[in-house]
Amino acid sequence: MTDIGPFQINFSEIFNLQKSYVDQHLNEWKDRKGLFALGGVGRLTNYALSLGLDVDCMDASILCEGVCKREYPNVNFIKANAMDPVPSYDYLFLEDLIYGFIPTSFWGHLINNWQMYDVPIYPK
């Protein structure tokens, strides 16, 4: 079992929490290009697409890329390191932070890198 991601214990509860967050920001994110970073297999990105949002999924895992292409072929999967910002997005959604900020240097560096491009980062 992993600590985070689609294979963790109680994932369905976390996925429901993530979907609820997307639902709450639906009007704010409409007509904007979003990136769901550390997006895993693209399940939440697929959900957002079903609501009419313009979003892509980013993850560095080749395993997640394969699952995404097989299970969610309509999701644009970007295999890349989220530490390297892609400035063509209007907002960034860090899926794994939906259940609270994890105070590690990884998250601090990632957020700092994206803030240099003045990209709003969610969750706030």
C-alpha positions in Angstrom: 0.0 0.0 0.0 1.2 3.5 -0.7 0.6 6.6 1.5 -0.9 8.7 -1.3 -2.6 8.2 -4.6 -5.2 5.9 -6.1 -4.0 2.8 -4.3 -4.1 4.1 -0.8 -6.5 3.0 2.0 -9.8 4.9 1.9 -9.1 6.3 -1.5 -12.8 6.6 -2.4 -13.3 9.0 0.5 -10.4 11.2 -0.7 -11.6 11.0 -4.3 -15.1 12.2 -3.1 -13.4 15.1 -1.2 -11.4 16.0 -4.4 -14.5 15.9 -6.5 -16.3 18.1 -4.0 -13.5 20.7 -4.2 -13.7 20.7 -8.0 -17.5 21.1 -7.8 -17.0 24.1 -5.4 -14.7 25.8 -7.9 -16.5 24.9 -11.1 -17.7 28.5 -11.8 -14.3 30.0 -10.9 -12.4 27.6 -13.2 -14.8 27.7 -16.2 -13.2 29.3 -19.2 -9.7 28.9 -17.7 -7.0 26.3 -18.6 -6.1 24.2 -15.6 -3.4 21.7 -14.7 -4.0 18.9 -12.2 -0.5 18.2 -10.9 0.5 15.0 -9.4 -2.6 13.8 -11.1 -1.8 10.1 -10.9 -3.8 8.0 -13.4 -6.0 11.0 -14.4 -9.2 9.9 -12.6 -9.9 13.4 -11.1 -8.9 15.1 -14.4 -11.4 12.9 -16.2 -14.1 13.9 -13.7 -13.3 17.6 -14.3 -13.4 17.1 -18.0 -16.9 15.5 -17.6 -18.0 18.8 -16.0 -16.8 20.8 -19.0 -13.5 22.1 -17.5 -10.4 22.5 -19.7 -7.8 20.6 -17.7 -4.7 18.5 -18.3 -3.1 15.9 -16.0 0.5 16.0 -15.0 2.4 13.2 -13.3 6.0 11.8 -13.6 5.0 8.2 -13.4 5.2 6.0 -16.5 2.9 3.6 -14.8 0.2 6.2 -14.2 0.7 7.4 -17.8 -0.1 3.9 -19.1 -3.2 3.5 -16.9 -4.4 7.0 -17.9 -4.1 6.3 -21.6 -6.0 3.0 -21.2 -8.7 4.0 -18.7 -9.2 7.7 -19.6 -8.2 8.2 -23.2 -9.8 11.7 -23.4 -7.4 13.0 -20.7 -4.3 14.9 -21.9 -1.6 13.3 -19.8 1.7 15.2 -19.4 4.5 13.0 -18.2 6.7 15.5 -16.4 8.0 16.6 -13.1 5.7 19.0 -11.4 8.7 20.9 -10.0 9.2 22.3 -13.5 6.4 24.9 -14.1 4.5 25.0 -17.3 3.5 28.7 -17.7 0.7 28.2 -20.1 -1.9 27.3 -17.4 -4.2 29.7 -15.6 -4.2 27.7 -12.4 -2.6 24.7 -10.8 -4.5 22.2 -8.7 -2.3 20.0 -6.4 -4.6 17.0 -5.9 -2.6 15.5 -3.0 -3.0 18.6 -0.9 -6.8 18.3 -0.7 -6.6 16.8 2.7 -4.2 19.3 4.1 -0.7 20.8 3.6 2.1 18.4 4.1 5.0 20.6 5.4 7.9 19.1 3.5 10.6 20.7 1.5 9.2 19.0 -1.6 5.9 20.9 -1.4 7.6 24.1 -0.4 9.9 24.0 -3.4 7.1 23.0 -5.8 4.8 25.8 -4.7 7.6 28.3 -4.8 8.6 27.3 -8.4 5.0 27.8 -9.6 4.5 31.1 -7.7 7.3 32.6 -9.8 4.9 32.4 -12.8 2.1 34.0 -10.8 -0.1 31.0 -11.3 -2.9 30.6 -8.7 -2.4 27.4 -6.8 -5.2 25.3 -5.3 -6.2 24.3 -2.7 -5.7 27.6 -1.1 
